[in-house]
Amino acid sequence: MFGASPIPVGHRVEVFVLCRDVGVFGRDFKPQPTEPLVHDLSTGVWYGRTWHFDPNDAGLLEPRSPGPAPGTPVVERFSGVVAECVVVNQGQSPVDAATTLHLDVE
């Protein structure tokens, strides 16, 4: 998943795979499995990208409501326990990061 999401091993999480409108000349909703929305159930923290919370957002860092944006299609939703979490920073910028979560799915 994109971004640094350091979720400790042993935490219960809920993962949402959502559709995003990727259309250029019209609406074209496609699942985004490499960009899941993750809810750490042990802490209540949500980890996601701006479009998860507001698909019309221009990327501004503003207050967000938890959970997927209303009307955003959910393709898959599952929960599990974090067995391993690897956060990799690439380049000079702290926004150039990716997280790999391995879950014991419930």
PLY file of the C-alpha trace (Angstrom):
ply
format ascii 1.0
element vertex 106
property float x
property float y
property float z
element edge 105
property int vertex1
property int vertex2
end_header
0.00 0.00 0.00
1.18 3.54 -0.67
2.41 5.60 2.28
3.89 4.82 5.66
1.38 2.86 7.74
3.38 1.41 10.65
0.77 -0.90 12.16
2.24 -3.02 14.97
2.32 -6.80 14.77
-0.60 -8.28 16.71
-3.04 -5.46 15.96
-6.43 -6.37 14.47
-7.18 -4.51 11.24
-10.03 -4.19 8.78
-9.06 -3.77 5.12
-11.24 -2.19 2.43
-10.53 -2.52 -1.30
-12.39 0.32 -2.95
-13.18 1.37 -6.52
-11.88 4.65 -7.85
-13.11 6.62 -10.83
-10.18 6.45 -13.27
-12.14 7.64 -16.31
-10.77 10.48 -18.42
-13.77 11.25 -20.63
-16.42 9.64 -18.46
-16.91 7.57 -15.34
-14.90 4.35 -15.14
-14.75 2.80 -11.67
-11.93 0.28 -11.19
-10.87 -1.66 -8.05
-7.64 -0.39 -6.49
-6.18 -3.45 -4.69
-2.74 -1.83 -4.25
-4.32 1.15 -2.46
-6.40 -0.35 0.35
-8.03 1.66 3.12
-6.93 0.15 6.43
-8.61 0.60 9.82
-6.46 -0.40 12.81
-9.14 -1.82 15.09
-6.73 -1.93 18.03
-6.17 1.84 18.02
-9.01 3.21 15.90
-6.59 4.86 13.44
-7.51 4.91 9.73
-4.74 4.70 7.10
-5.64 5.81 3.59
-5.21 8.15 0.67
-7.16 11.36 0.14
-9.57 9.77 -2.38
-10.61 7.10 0.16
-12.21 9.77 2.31
-13.35 12.18 -0.41
-13.14 11.18 -4.10
-13.47 14.84 -5.16
-10.58 16.00 -2.99
-7.75 17.75 -4.80
-5.20 16.31 -2.37
-5.49 19.06 0.21
-4.66 18.10 3.77
-7.91 18.88 5.54
-9.81 17.22 8.39
-11.38 13.90 7.38
-14.27 11.77 8.57
-13.34 8.15 9.28
-14.31 5.38 6.89
-14.76 5.21 3.14
-16.39 8.19 1.46
-20.17 7.78 1.15
-21.05 6.16 -2.16
-17.57 4.76 -2.77
-17.96 1.18 -4.05
-16.39 -1.41 -1.73
-15.09 -4.40 -3.72
-13.73 -6.39 -0.80
-13.70 -6.06 2.98
-11.91 -8.39 5.38
-10.25 -8.37 8.79
-7.26 -10.05 10.32
-4.31 -9.75 12.65
-1.05 -8.13 11.49
1.63 -10.84 11.33
4.29 -8.62 9.72
4.60 -4.96 8.76
7.37 -3.57 6.54
7.60 0.18 5.86
10.01 1.27 3.12
11.02 4.88 2.49
12.24 5.63 -1.02
14.20 8.69 -2.02
14.56 11.94 -0.11
10.92 12.70 0.60
8.94 11.26 3.52
5.94 10.89 1.18
7.86 8.39 -0.96
6.95 5.43 1.22
5.18 2.10 0.91
3.90 -0.40 3.46
3.56 -4.16 3.12
1.22 -5.83 5.59
1.03 -9.58 6.04
-2.18 -10.59 7.80
-3.57 -13.68 9.39
-7.01 -13.24 7.85
-9.99 -14.10 10.05
0 1
1 2
2 3
3 4
4 5
5 6
6 7
7 8
8 9
9 10
10 11
11 12
12 13
13 14
14 15
15 16
16 17
17 18
18 19
19 20
20 21
21 22
22 23
23 24
24 25
25 26
26 27
27 28
28 29
29 30
30 31
31 32
32 33
33 34
34 35
35 36
36 37
37 38
38 39
39 40
40 41
41 42
42 43
43 44
44 45
45 46
46 47
47 48
48 49
49 50
50 51
51 52
52 53
53 54
54 55
55 56
56 57
57 58
58 59
59 60
60 61
61 62
62 63
63 64
64 65
65 66
66 67
67 68
68 69
69 70
70 71
71 72
72 73
73 74
74 75
75 76
76 77
77 78
78 79
79 80
80 81
81 82
82 83
83 84
84 85
85 86
86 87
87 88
88 89
89 90
90 91
91 92
92 93
93 94
94 95
95 96
96 97
97 98
98 99
99 100
100 101
101 102
102 103
103 104
104 105
